[in-house]
Amino acid sequence: MDLSKLNKNWLIGGVVALIVVIGAVVMMMPKHLDGAYSGEVSFLFIKNTDTLTFKGGEVTEHADGDKTRKGTYTLKGDQLEIKLGIETMKATLTSDKKAFTIDAASGDFALAKGVTYTKK
């Protein structure tokens, strides 16, 4: 038996197994957020606590405890896009998924630009 062929086969098999394991880990990573994230939005001298609750592919907004709107969101890598009616927010999620910061927003959410929401 030729050992050079055996080692080559083991090497190829090992690389294939490594690729399969890495692929499985990436596929198992959650593609949704789960739970409530809160941030404090200020306008002039008024501070408002805004909470976004994520479940599945849906998000619900609560302003100072009152449910205000429902919508959807998408998560691609660390980029989060939230749609509530015609208004949108784009945010960057931290690697541990415990916080996100609003990068851009439209409508009422424009006041939230730069606000960091943290998981409760």
Residue, then its C-alpha position, 0 to 999 in steps of 0.5 A: m500500500d502506498l502511504s502517499k496516496l493514503n495521506k492525500n486521501w486523509l487530507i482531502g477527507g479532512v478538508v471536506a469534513l471541515i467545510v461541512v462542519i463550518g457550513a453547518v455552524v453558519m446555517m445554524m446561526p439565528k437569523h432572527l432577533d428575539g426579545a426586547y431592546s430599549g433606547e432613550v430618544s430625546f427631543l428638546f427637553i423631552k426624553n422618551t423610552d422606545t422599546l422594540t420587541f422582536k419575535g420571529g420576523e416581526v417587531t412591535e414598538h412600545a413607546d413609554g410602555d404603550k404598544t404603538r405599531k407593528g412591523t417587520y424587520t430583516l437581518k443580514g449579517d450585522q445590518l438590521e432594517i426595521k419597517l413600521g408602516i412607511e417608516t424605516m430604520k437602518a441599524t448596526l447590530t453588535s456581534d453579541k446581538k445585545a445592542f444596535t445603533i440606529d444609523a439612518a431613519s425616516g419619519d418619526f424615527a429620524l429622532a432616533k438616529g444615533v440612539t443605541y437600543t440595548k437588550k433587556 
